[in-house]
Amino acid sequence: MALPLCSLCGASRRCPRLLAAVAVAVTVLCVCSSGSASPSAAHHGFTRKTEKSNVLLIVADDLRTTLGCYGDQIVKSPNIDQLASRSALFKNAFAQQALCGPSRTSFLTSRRPDTTRLFDHGSYWRVHAGNYTTLPQYFKENGYLTMSVGKIFHPGIVSNHTDDYPYSWSIRPFHPSTEKYKGAKVCKGPDGEKHANLVCPVNVEEMPEKTLPDIQSTEEAIKLMKSVNNTKQPFFLAVGYHKPHIPLKYPQEFLKLYPREEIPLAPDPKIPPKLPPVAYNPWTDLRKRDDVQALNLSFPYGPIPNDFQVLIRQSYFAAVTYIDVQIGKLLSALDELGLANDTIVVFTSDHGWSLGEHGEWAKYSNFDVATRVPLLFYVPGLTSPFALPGERIFPFINPFDSREWKPSGELTREDNVELMDLFPTLCEVVGFSLPPICPETSFDVELCTEGQSIAYYLNYSVSYVDREAVAFSQYPRPADTPQWNSDLPDLKDIQVMGYSIRSDDYRYTVWVRYNPSTFTANLSDIHAGELYLYKLDPDQDHNLYYDAQYADVVRTFSTFLKP
């Protein structure tokens, strides 16, 4: 399928962003950007202390916007909140698919899953779709030392079993030695035996090698920054943390921050009555864990007993704080090494995760809770003043202390943006020529973007943009009803594709017939539809797709997608 063409500038190409002005109905417009090189970063008022700023990209795994800086009242995330207080915070940033491999490949190449042709974990885009230039590769080609620590590309064939080295990285990517124990039986159960559990608070001293992967990644990232600190070459360092991805394995002391009696259930823990069966994800990966198997749940709809729901939510929150500590140590090292004035920091996640909303416990859907992600941009001298001599920009904050940070709100952006926008935005911020906008068919084009630079949002002088951007996501299914492979179907098994559009007022999703052999969607063969009035129904529980009152809205959104 292809997105609508930008007719305003006479271009025949895939739009980087669709815009809608919503009154009673939705008027669809496209933002047309020139394919030529963009103005330099100075065009938006950027100033840098050094000729080339370093870049620190921090990517969490399965992290929804459950953070203090996003208004969460339970989770303690003081170090991320401190970063947010010095950053542009995007409240409505969306992943293009709620699955690790497709999402990471999408934002690292700035192409949609339909263009990477990756919807599962079974192929390498350079062989399967096109020899696309990646974000770190572009920085490497422009003189940067590029380094990867932890989970940035998805491992395995998705990144050619090499994390796309040597294309993307100057040195071999680092993976913690303890990654291999991810599914090991290291979780103590009530019987005193060790299990491969979902809920897994641990004594780190009792773990293999007496450490955990994300602790090792923090140590390695700091070591790399120290090693390149005195060189003249700028660096692009990507650090990928594994948590809060399941299993929820983290140091057990973090449980003290979240007493069980203070953990609420999801606000909408039941399956919505008008939710199409094709839209539901049966969280099969959770069902494989020992402690979940012991619950003897029925497939596909469960439900999980309330007391165990509390345990999952408690451990997810604890894992988020554990990651916050790692990020706090990493950012504090920028101060200690004198790099805070010279390093752009971007923090995000590959997608969100359901914690009982709609009766679901995973990603694998098109709802906001699965596609919405945190996105922070710290640009020294722009989103925050340069540090004065001796001043600490990112002093480490112990979450067990009572100190909290709240963003000022001056650079909190409400507009819908996409993770694909990372690539062109970072290029503009550091002063590179922007990759050209991809043509409608770009399988043979190595360097182009299907995203759009959002650098203008990083400028204090920009307070309002008179346009409403929309964000696209998609998810495949093997059938119209939940199957054992519904969450992660192999490419050959995909029969239905759900295309989803998020505007300021609506979440619209249509499930259509898909042919995996030809990579084509039949948009006239609609299997199910969803429409949620976001401002009145932010949890997306009341499907209005078949409500006659909203027929015009459904028709308008259907024009966003063209065969």
C-alpha positions in Angstrom: 0.0 0.0 0.0 1.0 3.6 -0.3 0.1 6.7 1.6 -1.7 9.6 -0.1 0.3 11.8 -2.5 1.2 15.4 -1.6 -0.7 17.3 -4.2 0.0 20.7 -2.7 3.5 20.9 -4.2 2.7 18.7 -7.2 5.0 15.9 -5.9 4.3 12.3 -6.6 5.8 10.6 -3.6 5.0 9.0 -0.2 4.3 11.8 2.3 6.5 12.0 5.4 3.5 13.2 7.4 -0.2 13.6 6.8 -1.9 16.6 8.3 -5.5 17.0 9.3 -7.5 20.0 10.3 -10.3 18.6 12.3 -13.6 20.4 12.8 -16.7 18.2 12.5 -15.2 16.2 9.8 -11.5 15.8 9.0 -9.8 17.8 6.2 -6.7 16.0 5.1 -3.6 17.8 4.0 -0.1 16.7 3.4 3.1 18.5 4.4 5.2 18.8 1.3 8.9 19.0 2.0 11.6 19.6 -0.6 13.8 16.6 -1.4 16.8 18.9 -1.5 19.2 19.4 1.3 17.7 21.2 4.3 18.8 24.5 5.7 21.6 24.2 8.3 20.7 23.8 12.0 21.4 27.5 12.4 18.2 28.2 10.4 16.3 27.2 13.6 18.6 29.1 15.9 20.8 26.1 16.9 24.2 26.9 18.5 26.8 24.4 19.5 29.8 24.9 21.7 32.0 22.7 19.5 32.0 22.2 15.8 30.2 18.9 16.0 28.1 17.8 18.9 28.2 14.2 20.2 25.0 12.2 20.2 23.9 9.9 22.9 20.8 7.8 21.9 19.2 5.9 24.8 16.6 3.3 23.8 14.5 1.4 26.4 12.7 -1.8 25.6 8.9 -2.1 25.9 8.7 1.2 27.9 5.3 3.0 27.7 4.9 6.5 28.9 4.7 5.4 32.5 7.1 8.1 33.8 6.7 11.0 36.2 7.5 13.5 33.4 4.5 12.1 31.5 2.2 12.6 34.4 2.3 9.2 36.0 1.5 9.4 39.7 2.9 6.0 40.7 6.3 5.4 39.0 9.4 6.9 40.4 11.7 8.0 37.5 13.7 11.0 38.9 16.6 10.7 36.5 14.5 10.5 33.4 12.4 13.3 34.8 15.5 15.4 35.3 16.5 14.8 31.7 12.9 15.8 30.7 13.2 19.1 32.6 16.1 20.1 30.3 14.6 18.6 27.1 11.9 19.0 24.6 9.3 16.4 25.6 7.0 15.0 23.0 3.7 13.8 24.6 2.4 12.1 21.5 5.3 10.2 19.9 4.3 6.9 18.2 6.2 3.8 17.0 5.3 2.4 13.6 4.8 -1.1 14.8 4.5 -2.4 18.4 7.1 -5.1 18.0 10.9 -4.7 18.7 12.4 -5.8 15.4 10.1 -4.0 13.0 10.0 -0.8 15.1 13.8 -0.6 15.6 14.4 -1.2 11.9 11.8 1.4 11.0 13.2 4.3 13.1 16.9 3.4 12.4 16.2 3.5 8.6 13.5 6.1 8.7 11.2 3.8 6.7 7.8 2.4 7.4 7.4 -1.4 8.0 5.7 -1.6 4.6 8.9 -0.4 3.1 11.3 -2.4 5.2 9.0 -5.4 4.6 9.7 -6.5 8.1 6.7 -7.3 10.3 8.2 -10.2 12.2 11.8 -11.2 13.2 12.6 -13.2 10.2 14.5 -11.1 7.7 17.3 -8.6 7.1 16.2 -5.4 5.3 19.4 -5.0 3.2 18.7 -8.4 1.6 14.9 -8.5 1.9 13.9 -4.9 0.9 16.8 -2.6 0.0 20.3 -1.6 1.0 18.9 1.3 3.1 21.3 3.7 4.9 20.8 3.7 8.7 20.9 6.6 11.1 24.2 5.6 12.7 25.6 4.7 9.2 24.9 8.2 8.0 26.7 9.7 11.0 29.6 7.3 10.4 29.8 8.5 6.8 29.9 12.1 8.1 32.9 11.6 10.3 31.5 10.3 13.6 32.7 7.3 15.6 29.6 5.2 15.9 29.2 2.7 18.8 26.4 0.4 19.9 25.9 -1.0 23.4 23.1 -3.4 24.4 19.9 -3.8 22.3 19.8 -1.2 19.6 19.0 -3.2 16.5 17.0 -6.4 17.2 19.5 -9.3 17.4 19.4 -12.2 15.0 18.7 -12.3 11.3 16.9 -8.9 11.6 20.3 -7.3 11.8 22.3 -10.0 10.0 23.5 -11.5 13.3 26.0 -8.6 13.5 23.8 -5.6 14.6 24.4 -4.3 11.1 28.2 -4.1 11.6 30.3 -2.9 9.9 27.7 -0.8 8.0 26.3 1.1 11.0 29.1 0.9 13.5 32.7 1.9 13.7 33.6 -0.8 16.2 31.9 -4.1 17.0 28.7 -3.6 19.0 28.8 -4.6 22.7 26.4 -7.1 24.1 26.4 -7.9 27.9 27.6 -11.4 28.6 24.6 -12.0 30.8 22.1 -11.6 27.9 22.3 -15.4 27.4 20.5 -15.9 30.7 17.4 -14.1 29.6 15.2 -17.2 29.7 17.1 -19.1 32.3 15.6 -20.4 35.5 16.9 -17.9 37.9 13.7 -16.7 39.5 13.0 -18.0 43.0 9.4 -19.2 43.4 7.3 -19.8 46.6 8.5 -23.4 46.5 12.1 -22.2 46.9 13.0 -23.6 43.5 14.2 -21.6 40.6 11.9 -21.0 37.6 11.7 -19.1 34.3 9.1 -16.7 35.6 7.5 -13.5 34.3 7.7 -11.8 37.7 11.3 -12.1 38.8 12.8 -9.8 41.4 16.3 -11.1 42.2 19.3 -10.8 44.4 21.9 -9.6 42.0 24.7 -11.3 43.9 23.0 -14.6 43.3 22.7 -14.1 39.5 25.1 -15.6 37.0 28.3 -13.5 36.9 26.7 -11.5 39.9 25.3 -8.8 37.6 22.5 -8.1 35.1 22.6 -7.1 31.4 21.6 -3.5 31.9 24.1 -2.9 34.6 26.8 -4.2 32.3 25.6 -2.0 29.4 25.8 1.1 31.6 29.4 0.2 32.7 30.4 -0.4 29.1 28.8 2.8 27.8 30.6 4.9 30.4 33.9 3.2 29.6 33.5 4.0 25.9 32.7 7.6 26.6 35.9 7.8 28.7 38.0 6.2 26.0 36.9 8.7 23.3 36.6 11.8 25.6 40.1 13.2 24.7 39.9 12.5 21.0 38.8 15.1 18.5 36.4 12.8 16.7 32.7 13.3 17.7 30.8 10.2 18.7 27.4 8.7 18.1 26.8 6.3 21.0 23.6 4.3 21.1 22.8 2.5 24.4 19.9 0.0 24.4 18.4 -1.2 27.8 16.6 -4.5 28.0 14.1 -3.6 30.7 11.2 -3.3 31.2 10.9 -6.0 28.6 9.8 -9.4 30.0 10.9 -11.3 32.0 10.5 -8.6 34.7 13.9 -9.4 36.2 15.4 -6.6 38.3 17.1 -6.1 41.7 14.6 -7.0 44.3 15.2 -3.9 46.4 13.2 -1.8 43.9 10.0 -3.6 45.2 10.3 -1.5 48.3 9.2 1.6 46.3 5.9 -0.1 45.2 3.9 -1.6 48.1 1.3 -4.0 46.7 -1.5 -2.3 48.5 -0.7 0.9 46.6 -0.8 -0.7 43.1 -4.1 -0.2 41.2 -5.4 -2.4 38.4 -5.7 -0.9 34.9 -8.5 1.6 34.6 -10.1 -0.6 31.9 -9.1 -4.2 32.7 -12.0 -5.8 30.7 -12.1 -6.5 27.0 -14.2 -3.7 25.4 -17.6 -5.1 24.2 -17.1 -3.7 20.6 -13.5 -4.7 20.2 -13.1 -6.7 17.0 -11.5 -10.1 17.7 -8.8 -9.4 15.2 -7.6 -6.4 17.3 -7.1 -8.4 20.4 -3.6 -9.7 21.3 -3.7 -12.9 23.4 -0.2 -12.2 25.1 1.1 -15.7 24.2 4.7 -14.8 25.3 3.5 -14.3 28.9 1.7 -17.6 28.8 5.0 -19.4 28.3 6.4 -18.2 31.6 6.4 -20.7 34.5 4.4 -18.6 36.9 1.7 -17.7 34.3 1.4 -21.3 33.2 0.7 -22.2 36.8 -2.4 -20.0 36.7 -4.1 -22.4 34.2 -5.6 -19.6 32.2 -8.0 -20.2 29.4 -7.0 -19.2 25.9 -7.3 -16.6 24.5 -9.1 -14.3 26.8 -7.9 -15.3 30.3 -8.4 -13.3 32.5 -5.5 -13.1 34.9 -6.6 -13.1 38.5 -6.5 -9.6 40.1 -3.8 -10.4 42.6 -1.4 -11.6 39.9 -2.3 -8.5 37.8 -1.1 -6.4 40.7 2.2 -8.4 40.8 2.8 -7.8 37.1 2.1 -4.1 37.4 4.3 -3.8 40.5 7.2 -5.5 38.9 6.9 -3.5 35.7 7.0 -0.2 37.7 10.0 -1.5 39.7 11.8 -2.4 36.4 11.2 1.1 35.1 12.8 2.6 38.2 15.7 0.1 37.9 16.3 1.5 34.3 15.9 5.0 35.6 18.9 4.4 37.9 21.0 3.1 35.0 20.1 6.1 32.9 20.9 8.4 35.8 24.4 6.9 36.1 25.0 7.2 32.4 23.9 10.9 32.3 25.9 11.7 35.4 29.0 10.4 33.6 28.4 13.1 30.9 28.9 15.7 33.7 31.9 14.0 35.2 33.6 13.8 31.8 32.7 17.4 30.9 30.5 16.3 28.0 27.2 17.7 29.0 27.7 20.9 26.9 28.8 19.0 23.8 26.4 16.0 23.7 22.8 15.8 22.3 20.8 13.3 24.3 17.8 11.5 22.8 15.7 9.2 25.0 12.9 6.9 23.7 11.5 3.4 23.5 10.8 1.0 20.7 7.1 0.8 21.6 4.8 0.7 24.6 3.2 -2.2 26.6 -0.2 -3.0 27.9 -0.6 -3.5 31.7 -4.0 -5.0 31.7 -5.7 -2.3 29.6 -8.4 -4.0 27.4 -7.6 -7.3 29.1 -4.2 -7.4 27.3 -0.7 -7.9 28.7 1.9 -7.2 26.0 2.5 -5.0 23.0 1.3 -6.4 19.7 -1.6 -4.0 19.0 -2.4 -0.6 17.5 -3.7 1.0 20.7 -2.0 4.1 22.2 -0.8 2.1 25.1 1.2 -0.1 22.8 2.3 2.4 20.2 2.9 5.6 22.2 6.4 6.1 23.5 8.4 8.6 25.5 10.5 10.9 23.4 12.9 13.5 24.8 15.5 15.7 23.0 18.2 17.4 25.1 20.2 19.9 23.0 22.7 21.9 25.0 22.4 25.6 24.5 19.0 25.2 23.0 16.6 23.2 25.1 18.7 24.0 28.2 21.4 26.6 28.9 25.0 25.5 28.7 26.4 24.4 32.0 28.6 26.9 33.8 32.0 25.8 35.0 31.6 23.4 37.8 27.8 23.1 37.3 26.2 19.7 37.2 23.5 19.3 34.5 22.6 15.7 35.4 23.5 14.9 39.0 22.5 11.4 39.9 19.2 11.2 41.8 18.6 8.2 44.1 15.0 7.1 43.6 14.9 6.0 47.2 15.2 9.7 48.2 12.1 11.9 48.1 13.4 14.4 45.6 11.4 14.6 42.4 11.8 16.5 39.1 9.0 18.0 37.1 9.5 19.4 33.6 8.8 23.1 33.3 6.4 22.5 30.5 7.9 25.2 28.3 9.1 22.6 25.8 6.4 20.1 26.2 5.0 19.4 22.7 1.5 18.0 22.1 1.8 17.4 18.3 1.7 13.9 17.0 5.2 12.7 15.8 6.6 9.4 14.7 9.8 7.5 15.6 10.8 7.7 12.0 11.3 11.4 12.5 14.4 10.7 14.7 16.7 10.3 11.7 16.0 13.6 9.8 15.7 15.5 13.1 19.1 14.5 14.4 20.6 15.3 11.0 19.2 18.8 11.1 20.2 19.4 14.7 23.9 18.6 14.0 23.9 20.5 10.7 24.0 17.6 8.2 22.1 17.7 4.9 18.7 16.1 5.4 18.2 12.8 3.6 15.8 13.5 0.7 12.2 12.5 1.0 11.6 9.0 -0.3 9.8 8.6 -3.6 6.5 6.7 -3.5 8.4 3.5 -4.3 11.8 3.6 -2.6 13.0 -0.1 -2.5 16.0 0.8 -4.7 16.8 4.1 -2.9 19.6 3.7 -0.3 19.3 7.1 1.4 16.0 8.8 1.9 13.5 9.3 4.7 9.8 8.6 5.2 9.9 10.7 8.3 10.1 14.5 8.8 12.4 16.6 10.8 10.8 18.0 13.9 13.8 20.2 14.8 11.6 23.3 14.9 9.9 22.0 18.0 13.2 22.1 19.9 13.3 25.9 19.6 11.8 28.0 22.4 10.6 30.6 19.9 8.3 28.1 18.3 5.2 28.0 20.5 2.6 26.9 18.1 2.4 25.2 14.7 -0.8 25.7 12.8 -1.2 22.2 11.7 -2.3 18.8 13.1 0.0 16.0 12.3 -1.1 12.4 12.4 0.9 9.3 13.2 0.7 5.9 11.5 1.1 2.5 13.0 0.4 -1.0 11.8 0.1 -4.6 13.0 -0.2 -8.0 11.2 -2.5 -10.9 12.2 -2.7 -14.5 10.9 -6.5 -14.6 11.1 -9.6 -12.6 12.2 -9.8 -14.3 15.5 -7.0 -14.8 18.2 -4.6 -17.7 17.4 -1.5 -19.0 19.2 0.6 -17.1 16.6 -1.6 -13.9 16.6 1.0 -11.8 18.5 4.0 -12.7 16.3 3.0 -14.3 13.0 5.7 -15.3 10.6 5.6 -13.4 7.3 4.1 -16.3 5.4 1.2 -16.6 7.9 0.1 -12.9 7.7 -3.4 -12.7 6.3 -4.7 -9.4 7.8 -3.0 -6.1 8.3 -4.3 -3.4 10.7 -3.4 0.1 9.6 -3.9 2.7 12.3 -3.9 6.5 12.3 -3.7 8.7 15.3 -4.9 12.3 15.0 -5.5 14.8 17.8 -9.1 13.7 18.1 -9.3 10.1 16.9 -7.6 6.7 16.7 -8.7 5.1 13.5 -7.8 1.5 12.6 -8.9 -0.6 9.6 -8.1 -4.3 9.3 -7.7 -5.4 5.7 -6.7 -8.5 3.7 -3.0 -8.8 3.2 -1.0 -10.9 0.7 2.5 -11.8 2.2 3.8 -13.1 -1.1 3.3 -9.8 -2.9 3.5 -7.5 0.1 0.2 -5.9 -0.8 -2.9 -4.9 1.1 -6.3 -5.0 -0.4 -7.9 -1.9 1.2 -11.3 -2.7 -0.3 -11.4 -6.0 1.6 -12.1 -4.7 5.1 -12.3 -7.3 7.8 -13.0 -4.9 10.8 -12.7 -1.3 11.8 -12.1 0.8 14.9 -12.7 4.5 15.7 -12.1 6.0 19.1 -12.9 9.6 20.1 -9.6 10.2 21.8 -10.3 13.3 23.9 -13.5 11.8 25.4 -12.2 8.2 25.4 -8.5 8.4 26.0 -8.3 4.7 27.0 -9.9 3.8 23.6 -12.7 1.5 25.0 -15.7 2.6 23.0 -15.5 1.7 19.3 -17.5 4.1 17.2 -16.6 2.7 13.7 -20.0 1.3 13.1 -21.9 4.3 14.6 -23.8 6.1 11.9 -23.1 9.4 13.6 -19.4 9.0 12.7 -19.8 7.7 9.2 -18.4 10.8 7.6 -15.3 10.7 9.9 -14.7 7.0 8.9 -15.0 7.9 5.2 -12.6 10.8 5.6 -10.0 8.6 7.4 -10.4 5.9 4.7 -8.9 8.4 2.2 -5.7 8.5 4.1 -4.8 5.1 2.8 -4.5 4.5 -0.9 -3.8 1.2 -2.7 
